[in-house]
Amino acid sequence: MKQIDSVHFRIESIGDMRVPVDIYADKDMLHAMEADKAIMQASNVATLPGIERTSIMLPDAHQGYGFPIGGVAAFDYDDGLITPGGIGFDINCGVRLLRTPLNINTFSSSLNQLHNRLFREIPVGLGPKSRISLEKSDLNKVLTEGASWAIRNGFGFDADLEYIEEDGCMKGAEIGNVSERAKERGLHQLGTLGAGNHFIEVQRVETIYDKDTASSFGIDDIDQLMICMHTGSRGLGHEVCTDYLMRFQRSGRKIELPDRNLIYAGSRTDLAKDYFSAMKASANFAWANRQVITHLIRQVFTEFGLKQHDIGIVYDIAHNIAKVETYHGRRYYVHRKGATRAFPAGHPEIKGRFKSTGHPVLIPGSMGTASYVMVGLDRALEETFGSCAHGAGRLLSRTAAKKQIKPQMLLSELKSKGIGLKAPSIEGTTDEAPEAYKDIEHVIDVCIRAGLVRKVARLVPVLVIKG
């Protein structure tokens, strides 16, 4: 390993590695990465056929399934590959940020009531709990139309699509490539939050770093109330990943791999095309899911004198996804696992209102810590295929966190910060405590020093809902 600068380290390609590994971290963060298998996993990724230029670890990187979470890799469109291990089980797990016209100082007396109503109206936790009764024919349309299906059926407004990555739908989803088991799991989960690290937070704007850009995003004032949600394709996406991992393993090809969880299909094969279309269907389900949850949140706010139009979308950004993208005239399957796009102003894939600023890059904290609104810079395109971190990144395993962090400790810590928490089980949230994650300020600092993004606004939690 050699040090490129204070926040950039490189492992040159050795052995079976086809490209180097580029790690964006400072020395303290690097030690934490070395404590788990993340660096080894990124080195394994570097051995895969058709990989372009580098295997990337962002500052939130930690051990995952196949790829490290916080990992990015691009594979040649014609002669490369697609691997479910580079996308993950929760396909299009992503973040959506909503803005309100409310100020915490004039709304503080209603916060507890708002918390109760949100927790009551938005289904959380494991299992099928949707308030929407879908027929299979409806679900098939969700899988091909994404957020636009939700809007067409009364769960939002046409203008919402302008604020969603891919306009809320990846074209080319083939419902025949999604198993009946996956559809069964998704049939009763549209408009549900799920469990684990998924959350809804009511946040307040604490700091605005770039007033003009923030204002263009609808972030106008200090103490303005915002709502951040983090969820994905639920059981449907998980089943799609599971199904295709089994299909890839059974494909009959003898592939020598350093990690069987990196099983892949060549990008020209029917198997790769089938998986990619099923991944798109899962991504579309996730965008529809977040759109329905947005509608439920808007309904709650009407009880406090607002109109649904008053709750606007700042942006909706995906992680755990693969996209076909062009760099220097060549197309690639860019795998982002626990990483988000960070395309700068003027990028050809950015349309409309974000053309002059770059799209918002949303990096949430970890239940009790700050979240950030950023924008990408040109250096991200040059070095990380236009990618940035997606959050703080785990520091402790779930088992270790549950052993070390007691429910009363967590509640006391959040209360001391003025943060309310609601969940089906407080005991079940200790593995999501801030101490279980890296310091978000540290992660953001490395992203800034690496020249990948710049700050627009800092948000802090007021109310938290966990599944």
Summary of the structure (lengths in Angstrom):
residues: 467
radius of gyration: 20.8
end to end distance: 40.2
largest distance: 64.6
contacts: 1773
relative contact order: 0.18
helix: 39%
strand: 25%
